[in-house]
Each structure stands twice: as C-alpha cells, then as structure tokens.
Amino acid sequence: MINGPTDTPDTRRNGPSRPPRMDVRVTGDDLRTRTARERTQTRLLGVSAGFCVLFGAVALKLAAATVLMPMAPERRQIAPQVPDIPKSDPKGMMAGDFALPQVHRASIIDRNGQVLAISLPVAQVYANPQEMIEPEDAARKLKTVLPTLDVTETIRRLSTKKQFIYLARDITPMQEVAINNLGIPGIYFEPGERRHYPLGKVASHILGAVDIDDHGVAGVERFLDKRLDGDRTPLRLSLDVRIEAVVRDELAAAKDTFQAIGASAIVMDVNTGEIVAMVSLPDYDANDFGRADPDARFNRAVTGMYEPGSTFKLQTAAMALQLGVAHIWDRFSSVPIHIGRFTISDMKSDHFSPWLSLTEVMAYSSNPAAAHIALDVGAQRQQDWLRAMGFFAPVPIELPESAHPIVPALRNWGIATVMTVGFGHGMAEPPLAIVRGTAATVNGGILVRPTLLSRDAAPAESGPQATLASLGPQTSQPGALPATAPDAASDAVPAPEGRRVISPENSALLRRMLRLDVTKGTGKTAESPGYFVGGKTGTAEKIGPHGGYLKHVNIAAFTGIFPMNAPHYAVYVMLDSPKATPQTHGWTTAAWNAAPTVSKIVTRIGPMLGLFPDTANAQAVDDALAIPMEPAVPRGYRPLGPGNDPGDPRNLPKPEKKGRRHGDLTVADAPPRARLHTARAERPERAAPADIAESRG
C-alpha cells in the first residue's frame, strides 16, 4: 500500500519542509528475478570481453602474416599415401651485392670470374588428384601461369584416381608464387635446381653437361662431378672467355672460308700449362646437350686423332739435339728415298740443295732429311723419347674425353716406322699432345701438365729486353753459335714446373729454329708484326674410313709460339679437310690456311693477354733470335754430311734373318704388309709406315 502526500493548510502556506514520503513494497520473487538478471549481465560482459580478445588476436595475426611479415609459400603436408618427395636444402649465399638462394651444385667461372655454368633455383609442380575439387577449373587457372600446359591432358590426369602426378618441371620462383596464389587445393611444390650455361656455345666442349639429376655426363662437369657436388665454392677455370670467343670467331671464319668439315684451336700458357682457350668446331649449345649432333659433341682437341705431319719434325729435331746425335751444323740428305715403287720425297725442292743443315730441314720441312735424322737416332731411342714426351699415353687433362693416341705396335717398329714417324706420319695424336710437346721445346725444356684449372700464381710480365739478355751476345762470325748459352732461369716469366726433358741450351736453339720457320721458312704467313711468332707448319693426308689415305684430303695444322723472345703462349690451329680457294692458288696446305689463322688470332688476343706488339725494337729482337740457315762448323768437329751419314739406308747393317729387299732398303724388320708411301713436304701424298689397322691394334 502506498500512501501519497497530504496537503495541509500549513504546507500550502509555508511550502514543503521535507521530501514526500513514498512506500515501496518488494516481494521475494522480485528480488530473486533482479539477482538473476544482474548475474546474467555479468556473464555476458565476460563472454563479450573474451571474444573481443580472441578476435583481436586473430586480426593481429592476420595482419602480421599478410601485411607486416608475409610468409613464403611452403610445401603442405599431404596425405600419408602420397609418396615422399626428396627435398633439397637451399641456403642463402652472397653474389656481389645480391643475396641469392644457394643451390646444391657449385658454379663454374673463368679465370676472370665470368660465370660459365650456374645452377638456378626451380620448382617441380605436382598434385594429388584425390584432393582436387574441380579439375577443370584447376587446369584453366594453371594455364594462366603455365602457357605451355595442355589443358585437356591436365584435366584428364587430374580426374584420375592416382595420388601423385607431375604437372610441370623447372618452373621459376615467380611462377611458383603465382601458382600458390591461385589457392588450388591439392597442388604442391618440390624445390630443385637447373643447370644453365649463360654463354651457350662458348667453351661448350670444356664444360660438358649434366643429366636430369644434375650429375655430370661430359666435360669438366663429369670429370669434377664430386668436387662440384661436394664444395659449393665456385670452380675457377684457366679459361678466359674473351680469348675463347676470339679464337672461336677466327677459327669459324677459317672453317667457313676453306669449307673444312671440322677445326680445332688451342691457346696454352707454355710455362704453367693453363689452357686459356680450347675450341672444337662444329660445336653445340651447352644448354641443349641432349639434342646436339654427335659430330658437334666430338671434341677434336682431345678426342680427335690426327697424323701430326711436319709439326712432328720439331720433335725429331729436339730428340736429335738432346741425344747428341745431331747438331745444327750437321747436314742431311734431301735426296728422295726409294723403297720399291714408293718414294719419300719433298713436294718442292727447287730451292733445296742435296744436303740440308738441321736449321734448313726445319725451315724447308724436308721429309727425306727428317727421315735420315730419325734413322740416326734409331728405333729404341725414338720410342723412349716419344714415351717420355707423353705421346704414348692420353694427355693428362681434366676432361674424360681425353683419348689414347694411335701408335704402331712396338714389335712392328721397324726401319719404315722410324723414318715415317720422323716426319709425322704413321701415328695419330690429339692436337693437345702436339701443343704440350711444342711448349716443352721452348719453355726451357720442361714438360708441363696441361690443365683447365686456374693456377694461383699470376704470370709475370715479359719484355724483349730481359729476353735479349738471356739469349746472350751474338758473335760477329756468320753462322757461329752464341758465345753464351741462354739460361732459362733468367727469363722474365717464372720457371715452369714439371719434368725436364730438354736442356735450356737446346731449348734456346729450338726457339730460334721455330722463329726461322716463320721469318724465312714455310710458316711466313703466321707472322704477326711485333709479336715474334715462331712455329711449324704441318700437313698430312687424311686416312679414309676403310683405311688407306685419301688423295688430296688433308689435315692442315700450325703449332706456334709467341712471343719467341720470351715464350709465353702456344697457339695451335687445325683444319680438317680444307678446300682450295682462288686466294690459295689451289693449295690446301697449312701455310695457306692454318698459319694465317694463327696470325689473326695472335694479333687479336695479344693485347687481351697483356702483351703488346713491340715494333720499335723488332729489329733488335729478331737479330738476337736469328740463326743462320747454314751454321758454321766449330773447329774440331766433323759434321754429318756427304761421306759421313750414318742414317743413309744404304749404310745400315744387313739383318741376320732373311728378309725381302725393296730397292736399296732391307725391310726384314718391317711389319707385315708394311707400306712406305710417297710423302711430300707440307702435303704428303702417302705416309703410313705400316698398315694402319695393325697400328691401331
């Protein structure tokens, strides 16, 4: 019951003196309802606060994951029934100023740091069709990122009941991110790498290639496969891609000009054995090794076997000098050697005298005279020399393609073999073996090991003044030897490391004879003004596919050195089956094609190698390198020559066993079916001492 206020006369007159009184009566049910309502409100407030905290945390996490610190796509864990895919372990490495993902296989660089081979990070895309919701929609989305994807085939494969299929291989990281952003369920990525050769055909025969599993299958990639897989430090080669490109350019021009079916060129440091350039044509793009033609993959520099021709006369002269069998003033008969119906003769002999000094034998490239020198040495010592120079074994080089030379069987090494090998026929060697042998004759007599790996020590600068002093003074008497023997240790370039095979004195003589061949002999077209090129031409008839020699089909080669006043680099050029042109007047010999190619190469690569033409001192350098065509005989010596020629076949002792006689030469010790064919200087018509099939066996 509520009682309202009561007005009285006093209150109306004097105003209210206190608030009006109201009486409220609350029952027990009202109190219980009010308490329950307050408790519910408190609980709702707590739950609301909890949800606010939860959604705030989720919003913060999403902001961090998508805006502040976005995460890279990761391979999701798929169902256990899907086969496990092996993972790579990419880490970061610095390349210059950029942070690049490191891959498993080390890169290959040239001596200046230019990248020749590098592994790029890629990904393989695979899927679990059982997790696919809409295969058609997934295929169409994937097509937007992978243009080459076959949508119809992809839909068919994604609709199968298989648990694992590859969709694409070797995609780029950008494509991986793009596919991941499509949000297609059941799509996964496998990290991997792909080998890439940025320069394409440059040095392709040296680099080789890798298979799909990144294992080397050819070249340096195969020979040093464990090193490239086990050590991620870049592998530095001795190659200089600038030199490689120039050599390839000039060699390709010569191959095209003379329509040769193949060609090879090598530039090597004669003091360290470092290969600066090695080219074999035709070549191929290293990125497309699997589809390259077999002939293009054939490395003519180390796998190709060719008769060296007259370039091998350098070895005959070096052998005779080092063994003391001959001296530069000795004279040898250039009269043709008749053996039955075959003859060893020179193509052009109108400027020859019947007897030639050793220097003339080299300059004029006389086959009969070289045969006489080889006979003076004898079969056993000739074999020992060639074995010591490495001509009986594959050239030691970091290439698995290095092949074994073709040499006659030692049991058949008779008189005919001695003579024909003396002027470069009857055995076949790879071009690198000729370069190695040439280097040993001019670097002071050290047989260096060729290498494709860069040496730590940089070669010292060389100059004509230091070499002029090392050659010693020239006496005023024409044809006399220098009064002071040269000393290889006094050269400006560092002393080579290897096994000594020739004395420094004989090496200096051979330098002069090689220079003489360019200034006055068959190699005049190899001259490059100011670079003092020396070398030897060589032409051999090519062996046919069924044995025997192909008439007028030659292997033309020139082995050169520059600068001869301080030998530093060997340059070798070989052309396989060159054709005559109007400019060569019908000739296909080395003096008309290989030698001028060497001249062009030397002129272009010299400045790149830090060697500049010295035309100001050219006459002084040539005077110091000069050697007479007919050196004077020192007092007290009886020179070989008319009446004193132990190499004359007519003076050879008769063998004890019965043998057939052909003309003036007994050939009882020659191999069965031995054939000694007509040979001509710089363009041998015939040249095998024995049946080539037996030689190969």
C-alpha positions in Angstrom: 0.0 0.0 0.0 1.4 3.3 -1.0 0.3 6.4 0.8 0.6 9.7 -1.2 1.3 13.1 0.3 -1.4 15.1 2.2 -1.7 18.8 1.8 -2.5 20.8 4.9 -3.0 24.5 5.3 0.4 24.9 6.8 2.2 23.2 4.0 0.4 25.1 1.4 1.2 28.3 3.2 4.8 27.8 4.2 6.0 25.3 1.4 7.1 21.7 1.9 9.5 21.1 4.6 10.8 17.5 3.6 10.5 15.2 0.5 7.3 13.5 0.1 7.2 10.0 1.6 6.7 7.0 -0.7 6.4 3.5 0.5 7.6 0.6 -2.0 6.9 -3.0 -1.1 9.2 -5.6 -2.9 8.2 -9.2 -2.8 10.7 -12.2 -2.6 10.1 -13.2 -6.2 11.1 -9.7 -7.4 14.4 -9.9 -5.5 15.2 -13.3 -7.0 14.4 -12.1 -10.5 16.6 -9.0 -10.1 19.5 -11.0 -8.8 19.4 -13.5 -11.7 19.3 -10.6 -14.2 22.4 -9.0 -12.8 24.2 -12.3 -12.8 23.4 -12.9 -16.5 24.5 -9.4 -17.4 27.9 -10.0 -15.7 28.4 -13.3 -17.6 27.5 -11.8 -20.9 30.0 -9.0 -20.3 32.8 -11.5 -19.6 32.0 -13.6 -22.7 32.0 -10.4 -24.8 35.4 -9.4 -23.5 36.7 -12.8 -24.2 35.5 -12.7 -27.8 37.0 -9.3 -28.2 40.4 -10.5 -27.1 40.2 -13.6 -29.3 39.1 -11.7 -32.5 41.8 -9.0 -31.7 44.5 -11.7 -31.6 43.3 -13.3 -34.8 43.2 -9.9 -36.5 46.7 -9.1 -35.3 48.0 -12.4 -36.5 46.4 -12.0 -39.9 47.8 -8.5 -40.2 51.3 -9.8 -39.4 51.0 -12.8 -41.8 49.6 -10.8 -44.7 50.9 -7.3 -44.3 53.7 -7.0 -41.8 55.6 -10.2 -42.4 54.1 -12.2 -45.3 55.2 -15.8 -45.4 56.7 -17.6 -48.5 54.7 -20.5 -49.9 55.5 -23.7 -48.2 55.1 -27.3 -49.2 52.0 -28.6 -47.4 51.9 -31.9 -45.7 49.8 -34.2 -47.9 48.2 -37.5 -47.2 50.4 -40.3 -46.0 49.6 -42.4 -49.0 51.3 -39.9 -51.4 55.0 -40.9 -52.0 57.6 -38.8 -50.2 59.5 -36.4 -52.5 63.1 -35.8 -51.6 63.9 -32.2 -50.7 66.9 -30.0 -51.4 68.4 -27.8 -48.7 68.7 -24.3 -50.2 70.6 -21.7 -48.2 71.5 -18.2 -48.9 74.8 -17.0 -50.4 76.0 -13.7 -51.5 76.8 -13.0 -55.1 78.2 -9.5 -55.4 75.7 -7.2 -53.8 72.7 -9.5 -54.1 71.5 -12.3 -51.8 70.7 -15.3 -54.0 69.3 -18.7 -52.9 72.2 -21.2 -52.9 71.8 -24.4 -54.8 73.5 -27.7 -54.4 75.9 -27.7 -57.3 78.8 -25.2 -57.4 79.0 -22.8 -60.3 81.9 -22.7 -62.8 83.6 -19.5 -63.6 86.5 -18.4 -65.9 89.8 -17.0 -64.7 88.3 -13.5 -64.5 85.1 -14.5 -62.6 82.8 -14.7 -65.6 80.1 -17.3 -64.9 80.2 -20.2 -67.3 77.8 -22.6 -65.6 75.4 -21.9 -62.8 72.5 -23.8 -61.1 69.3 -21.8 -60.9 66.6 -22.5 -58.2 63.5 -24.0 -59.7 60.5 -26.0 -58.5 58.6 -29.0 -59.7 54.8 -28.8 -59.6 52.9 -31.9 -58.6 49.3 -32.7 -57.5 47.2 -35.2 -55.6 44.2 -35.7 -57.9 42.2 -37.2 -55.0 42.3 -33.8 -53.3 41.0 -32.0 -56.3 37.6 -30.4 -56.1 37.2 -29.1 -59.7 39.8 -30.4 -62.1 38.5 -28.3 -65.0 38.7 -25.1 -63.0 42.2 -26.0 -61.7 43.5 -26.7 -65.2 42.2 -23.4 -66.6 43.8 -21.5 -63.7 47.1 -23.3 -64.1 47.1 -22.4 -67.8 47.2 -18.7 -66.9 50.6 -19.2 -65.2 52.0 -22.1 -67.4 51.4 -21.1 -71.0 52.6 -24.5 -72.4 50.3 -26.5 -70.3 47.9 -28.8 -72.2 44.6 -28.1 -70.5 42.8 -31.2 -71.9 45.5 -33.6 -70.9 45.8 -31.9 -67.5 42.1 -32.3 -66.8 42.3 -35.9 -67.7 45.2 -36.6 -65.4 43.6 -34.6 -62.5 40.5 -36.6 -62.9 42.2 -40.0 -62.3 42.3 -41.9 -59.0 46.1 -41.5 -58.8 47.6 -39.9 -55.7 50.6 -38.3 -57.4 51.2 -36.7 -60.8 53.7 -34.2 -62.0 52.2 -31.1 -63.7 55.3 -29.1 -64.7 59.0 -29.2 -64.1 61.6 -26.5 -63.6 59.3 -23.6 -63.1 60.7 -20.3 -61.9 60.2 -19.0 -58.3 57.9 -16.3 -59.7 55.7 -19.0 -61.3 55.7 -20.9 -58.1 54.4 -17.9 -56.2 51.8 -17.2 -58.9 50.5 -20.8 -58.8 50.5 -20.8 -55.0 48.3 -17.6 -55.1 45.7 -19.4 -57.1 44.7 -21.3 -54.0 44.1 -24.6 -55.7 43.8 -27.5 -53.2 46.0 -30.5 -53.9 48.8 -28.6 -55.6 52.3 -28.9 -54.1 55.8 -27.8 -55.0 59.2 -29.7 -54.9 62.3 -27.5 -54.7 65.1 -28.2 -57.1 67.7 -26.7 -59.4 68.5 -26.5 -63.1 72.0 -26.1 -64.7 72.3 -23.2 -67.0 75.2 -22.1 -69.3 74.8 -18.4 -69.9 77.3 -18.2 -72.8 75.7 -21.0 -74.8 78.3 -22.4 -77.3 81.3 -20.7 -75.7 83.5 -23.4 -74.1 80.7 -26.0 -74.5 83.2 -28.9 -75.1 85.1 -28.0 -72.0 82.1 -27.5 -69.7 80.1 -30.6 -70.9 76.7 -31.0 -69.4 74.6 -32.6 -66.6 71.7 -35.0 -66.7 68.3 -34.6 -65.2 69.6 -35.5 -61.8 72.4 -32.9 -62.0 75.2 -35.4 -62.4 77.9 -34.6 -64.9 77.8 -36.5 -68.2 80.6 -34.8 -70.2 83.5 -32.4 -69.9 84.5 -30.7 -66.7 81.0 -31.3 -65.3 81.7 -35.1 -65.4 85.5 -35.1 -64.6 85.0 -32.9 -61.5 81.5 -34.1 -60.6 82.3 -34.9 -57.0 84.1 -31.5 -56.5 81.1 -29.6 -57.9 78.7 -31.5 -55.7 80.7 -31.5 -52.5 82.1 -28.0 -52.4 79.8 -25.1 -53.2 82.7 -22.7 -53.8 82.8 -21.7 -57.5 85.2 -23.7 -59.6 87.6 -21.3 -61.3 88.9 -22.5 -64.7 92.0 -21.3 -66.5 89.9 -20.3 -69.5 89.5 -16.6 -70.5 86.1 -16.3 -72.2 87.4 -13.2 -74.1 90.2 -15.3 -75.6 87.8 -18.2 -76.1 85.4 -16.0 -78.1 88.1 -14.5 -80.3 89.6 -17.9 -81.1 86.2 -19.4 -81.9 85.4 -16.4 -84.1 88.6 -16.7 -86.1 88.5 -20.5 -86.3 84.9 -20.4 -87.5 85.8 -17.9 -90.2 88.7 -20.1 -91.4 86.5 -23.2 -91.3 83.9 -21.4 -93.5 86.4 -19.8 -95.8 88.2 -23.1 -96.6 85.0 -25.2 -96.3 86.6 -27.6 -93.7 84.4 -30.3 -92.1 85.9 -29.6 -88.7 88.5 -27.5 -86.9 90.2 -27.1 -83.6 92.3 -24.4 -81.9 94.1 -24.2 -78.6 95.8 -21.4 -76.6 98.0 -22.6 -73.7 100.4 -20.9 -71.3 103.7 -22.7 -72.0 105.1 -22.1 -68.5 102.1 -23.1 -66.4 100.2 -25.5 -68.7 97.0 -23.5 -68.2 94.6 -23.8 -71.1 93.4 -20.2 -71.9 91.2 -21.3 -74.9 90.2 -24.6 -76.4 87.8 -24.6 -79.4 86.4 -27.5 -81.4 84.1 -26.9 -84.4 81.4 -27.7 -85.1 80.2 -27.1 -81.5 76.8 -27.1 -79.7 74.8 -25.1 -77.2 75.7 -26.5 -73.8 72.1 -25.9 -72.7 70.9 -28.3 -75.4 73.5 -31.1 -75.0 70.9 -33.9 -75.2 69.7 -32.9 -78.7 73.1 -31.9 -80.1 74.5 -33.8 -83.1 77.1 -36.4 -82.2 79.6 -34.8 -84.5 79.1 -31.5 -82.8 79.7 -33.1 -79.4 83.0 -34.6 -80.6 85.9 -32.7 -79.0 88.6 -32.6 -81.7 91.1 -31.1 -79.4 91.5 -34.1 -77.1 89.5 -36.9 -78.6 90.3 -36.5 -82.3 93.3 -38.4 -83.5 95.3 -36.9 -86.5 98.6 -37.6 -88.0 100.7 -34.5 -87.0 102.5 -34.2 -90.3 105.5 -31.9 -90.4 104.7 -30.4 -87.0 106.3 -33.5 -85.6 109.6 -32.7 -87.2 110.1 -30.4 -84.2 110.2 -33.5 -82.0 112.6 -35.2 -84.3 115.0 -32.2 -84.2 114.6 -31.8 -80.4 115.3 -35.5 -80.0 118.4 -35.4 -82.1 119.8 -32.4 -80.4 119.1 -33.6 -76.9 120.6 -37.1 -77.5 123.7 -35.6 -79.1 123.0 -37.4 -82.4 122.9 -34.2 -84.4 124.0 -30.6 -84.3 122.7 -27.6 -86.1 125.6 -27.5 -88.5 125.2 -31.2 -89.5 123.8 -31.8 -93.0 121.3 -34.4 -94.1 120.4 -35.7 -97.5 117.2 -34.4 -99.1 117.5 -36.8 -102.0 114.3 -38.9 -102.3 114.5 -42.3 -100.6 113.3 -45.0 -103.0 111.6 -48.1 -101.5 110.4 -50.4 -104.2 107.7 -48.4 -106.0 107.3 -45.9 -103.2 109.4 -42.8 -102.6 109.9 -40.4 -99.7 110.4 -37.0 -101.3 109.7 -33.3 -101.0 106.9 -31.6 -102.9 109.0 -28.6 -103.8 112.8 -29.0 -103.9 113.9 -26.5 -106.5 115.4 -24.2 -103.7 116.9 -27.2 -101.8 120.4 -28.3 -102.1 121.0 -32.0 -101.9 122.3 -31.6 -98.3 120.5 -29.5 -95.7 121.6 -28.3 -92.3 119.4 -29.0 -89.4 118.0 -25.5 -89.5 117.2 -25.8 -93.2 115.5 -29.1 -92.5 113.1 -27.3 -90.2 112.7 -24.2 -92.3 112.1 -26.1 -95.6 110.4 -29.0 -93.9 112.2 -31.7 -95.8 110.8 -35.2 -95.4 113.8 -37.3 -96.6 116.2 -35.3 -94.3 113.9 -35.8 -91.3 113.8 -39.5 -92.1 117.6 -39.5 -92.1 117.7 -37.8 -88.7 115.3 -40.3 -87.3 117.4 -43.2 -88.6 120.5 -41.7 -86.9 118.6 -41.8 -83.6 117.3 -45.3 -84.0 114.1 -47.1 -83.1 114.7 -47.7 -79.4 115.8 -44.2 -78.6 112.9 -42.8 -80.7 110.4 -44.8 -78.8 112.0 -43.8 -75.5 111.8 -40.1 -76.5 108.2 -40.2 -77.6 107.2 -42.1 -74.4 109.0 -39.5 -72.2 107.2 -36.7 -74.1 103.9 -38.3 -73.4 103.0 -39.3 -76.9 102.2 -42.9 -76.0 99.5 -42.0 -73.4 96.4 -39.9 -73.2 97.1 -36.2 -72.5 96.6 -35.6 -68.7 93.8 -33.0 -68.7 90.6 -32.6 -66.7 88.4 -34.0 -69.5 87.1 -37.6 -69.5 87.1 -37.4 -73.3 90.9 -37.4 -73.5 91.6 -40.4 -75.7 94.6 -42.7 -76.2 96.8 -42.0 -79.2 97.2 -44.4 -82.1 100.7 -45.6 -82.3 102.3 -48.6 -84.1 102.9 -51.7 -82.1 106.4 -51.7 -80.7 107.0 -55.2 -82.1 106.5 -53.7 -85.5 108.6 -50.6 -85.0 110.9 -51.3 -87.9 113.0 -49.0 -90.2 110.0 -47.9 -92.1 108.2 -46.8 -88.9 111.3 -45.0 -87.7 111.5 -42.9 -90.9 107.8 -42.1 -91.3 107.3 -41.2 -87.6 110.4 -38.9 -88.0 108.3 -36.6 -90.3 105.0 -37.1 -88.6 103.2 -40.0 -90.2 102.3 -43.5 -89.1 100.9 -42.4 -85.8 98.0 -40.2 -84.7 97.9 -37.8 -81.8 95.3 -35.3 -80.4 96.1 -31.6 -81.0 96.6 -31.0 -77.3 99.5 -33.5 -77.3 101.2 -31.5 -80.1 100.7 -28.3 -78.1 102.2 -29.9 -75.0 105.2 -31.2 -76.9 105.8 -27.8 -78.6 105.6 -26.0 -75.2 108.4 -28.2 -73.8 110.7 -27.3 -76.7 110.6 -23.5 -76.0 109.9 -23.0 -72.2 113.4 -24.1 -71.2 112.8 -27.8 -71.7 110.1 -28.6 -69.1 107.3 -30.9 -69.9 104.3 -29.2 -68.2 101.0 -30.8 -67.4 98.1 -29.1 -69.3 95.3 -28.0 -67.0 91.9 -26.4 -67.2 92.1 -25.2 -63.6 93.4 -21.7 -62.8 96.7 -21.6 -61.0 97.1 -19.3 -58.0 100.3 -17.6 -59.2 99.8 -15.0 -61.9 102.4 -15.0 -64.7 105.0 -12.2 -64.5 105.2 -9.6 -67.2 107.6 -10.3 -70.0 109.6 -8.0 -72.2 112.1 -8.1 -75.0 114.9 -6.5 -73.0 115.1 -9.2 -70.4 115.0 -11.9 -73.1 117.7 -10.2 -75.2 120.0 -10.5 -72.2 119.0 -14.2 -71.7 119.9 -15.1 -75.2 123.4 -14.0 -74.9 125.5 -11.9 -77.3 125.7 -12.8 -81.0 129.2 -13.3 -82.4 130.2 -11.5 -85.5 131.2 -14.6 -87.3 128.4 -15.6 -89.7 127.0 -19.0 -88.9 128.6 -19.3 -85.5 126.7 -20.2 -82.3 126.2 -17.7 -79.5 129.2 -17.2 -77.3 127.0 -17.5 -74.2 124.4 -20.3 -73.8 121.0 -19.0 -72.8 119.7 -19.7 -69.3 116.0 -20.5 -68.9 116.2 -19.3 -65.3 117.0 -15.7 -66.4 113.8 -15.4 -68.4 111.3 -12.8 -67.2 108.5 -15.4 -66.9 108.5 -17.8 -64.0 110.3 -21.1 -64.4 107.8 -23.9 -65.5 107.1 -26.7 -63.1 107.4 -30.2 -64.5 109.8 -32.8 -65.6 112.9 -31.6 -67.6 113.2 -33.3 -71.0 115.4 -30.8 -72.9 118.3 -28.8 -71.7 118.0 -25.0 -71.6 120.7 -24.6 -74.3 118.9 -26.9 -76.7 115.5 -25.2 -75.9 117.1 -21.9 -76.9 118.3 -23.4 -80.2 114.8 -24.7 -80.9 113.3 -21.3 -80.3 115.5 -19.8 -83.0 114.7 -22.6 -85.4 111.0 -22.1 -84.9 111.4 -18.4 -85.4 113.4 -19.0 -88.6 110.5 -21.1 -89.9 108.2 -18.1 -89.7 110.7 -15.5 -91.0 112.3 -17.5 -93.8 110.6 -20.9 -94.0 107.2 -22.4 -94.7 105.4 -20.5 -91.9 105.8 -17.0 -93.2 102.0 -16.4 -93.2 101.9 -16.9 -89.4 103.8 -13.7 -88.7 102.2 -11.1 -86.6 104.2 -7.8 -86.5 105.7 -7.1 -83.1 104.8 -10.5 -81.6 107.8 -12.5 -82.9 105.7 -15.6 -83.7 107.6 -18.9 -84.1 106.2 -22.3 -85.1 105.9 -25.1 -87.5 103.5 -26.0 -90.3 102.2 -29.5 -90.8 100.1 -31.1 -93.5 99.1 -34.8 -93.6 96.8 -36.7 -95.9 93.7 -37.9 -94.1 93.1 -41.6 -93.5 89.9 -42.9 -95.1 87.1 -44.7 -93.3 88.3 -48.0 -94.8 92.0 -47.5 -94.2 94.5 -46.0 -96.6 95.0 -42.4 -97.4 92.6 -40.0 -99.2 94.2 -38.3 -102.2 94.3 -34.5 -101.7 92.3 -34.6 -98.5 94.5 -33.1 -95.8 94.7 -32.3 -92.2 96.4 -28.8 -92.1 97.9 -27.6 -88.8 100.2 -25.0 -87.4 101.7 -25.1 -84.0 103.0 -21.7 -82.9 104.5 -19.8 -80.0 104.6 -16.1 -79.2 106.5 -14.1 -78.4 109.6 -16.1 -79.2 111.9 -13.7 -77.4 110.1 -14.7 -74.1 107.9 -17.7 -74.9 104.6 -17.4 -73.1 101.7 -18.8 -75.1 101.3 -21.6 -77.6 98.7 -21.2 -80.3 97.6 -24.2 -82.4 95.2 -24.3 -85.3 94.0 -27.4 -87.2 91.6 -27.6 -90.1 90.1 -30.9 -91.2 89.8 -31.4 -94.9 90.1 -27.7 -96.0 89.3 -26.9 -99.6 91.4 -24.8 -102.0 90.3 -21.2 -102.8 91.4 -18.8 -105.5 93.4 -17.0 -102.9 95.4 -20.2 -102.1 96.0 -20.8 -105.8 94.7 -24.4 -105.5 96.8 -25.3 -102.4 95.3 -26.8 -99.3 98.5 -27.0 -97.2 98.8 -25.5 -93.7 100.9 -22.5 -94.9 97.8 -21.3 -96.8 95.1 -21.8 -94.2 96.2 -22.8 -90.7 99.2 -20.5 -90.4 97.4 -17.2 -91.4 94.6 -18.1 -89.0 97.2 -18.3 -86.2 98.5 -14.8 -87.2 95.0 -13.4 -86.9 94.4 -15.0 -83.5 97.8 -13.7 -82.1 97.1 -10.2 -83.3 93.7 -10.1 -81.6 94.4 -11.9 -78.3 97.8 -10.4 -77.6 96.5 -7.1 -76.0 93.9 -9.1 -74.1 96.7 -11.2 -72.6 98.7 -8.1 -71.6 101.2 -8.5 -74.5 101.5 -5.6 -76.9 103.4 -5.6 -80.2 107.0 -4.3 -79.9 107.6 -2.8 -83.3 110.2 -0.3 -82.0 112.7 -3.0 -81.0 111.7 -5.5 -83.7 115.0 -5.5 -85.5 117.0 -5.9 -82.3 114.8 -8.8 -81.1 115.0 -10.5 -84.5 118.8 -10.1 -84.6 119.0 -11.8 -81.1 116.7 -14.6 -82.3 118.5 -15.1 -85.7 120.2 -18.3 -86.5 122.0 -19.0 -89.8 120.5 -21.3 -92.4 123.9 -22.9 -92.8 125.7 -22.6 -89.4 129.5 -22.7 -89.4 131.1 -25.9 -88.1 133.1 -25.3 -84.9 136.8 -26.2 -85.1 137.4 -29.9 -84.1 134.1 -31.2 -85.2 133.5 -33.5 -88.1 129.9 -32.7 -89.2 127.5 -35.3 -90.6 127.1 -34.9 -94.3 128.5 -36.2 -97.6 130.6 -39.2 -96.8 129.6 -39.3 -93.1 125.9 -40.1 -93.0 125.1 -43.0 -90.6 121.4 -42.5 -91.3 121.9 -43.4 -95.0 119.7 -46.5 -95.6 122.5 -48.0 -97.7 124.8 -47.9 -94.7 122.5 -49.9 -92.4 123.8 -53.3 -91.4 122.1 -56.2 -93.0 119.7 -58.1 -90.7 120.7 -61.6 -89.7 117.3 -63.1 -90.6 116.2 -63.5 -94.2 114.2 -60.7 -95.5 112.9 -59.2 -98.7 114.7 -56.2 -100.3 112.9 -53.3 -101.8 115.2 -51.1 -103.8 118.1 -50.1 -101.5 116.3 -50.8 -98.2 116.1 -54.1 -96.4 112.7 -54.4 -94.7 113.0 -57.7 -92.9 112.3 -56.0 -89.6 109.3 -54.1 -91.0 105.8 -55.1 -90.0 103.8 -57.5 -92.2 102.3 -55.8 -95.2 104.5 -52.7 -94.4 103.9 -49.9 -96.8 106.0 -46.8 -97.1 104.2 -44.4 -99.3 105.3 -41.3 -101.2 105.5 -38.4 -98.8 105.8 -34.7 -99.7 106.7 -31.7 -97.7 103.7 -29.9 -96.3 101.4 -32.1 -98.4 102.3 -35.8 -98.0 100.8 -37.9 -100.7 101.2 -41.1 -98.7 102.6 -41.5 -95.3 102.0 -44.7 -93.3 104.9 -46.9 -92.3 102.6 -49.8 -91.7 99.1 -50.9 -92.2 97.0 -48.5 -90.2 94.7 -51.3 -89.0 97.7 -53.0 -87.4 98.9 -49.7 -85.9 95.5 -49.2 -84.3 95.5 -52.7 -82.9 
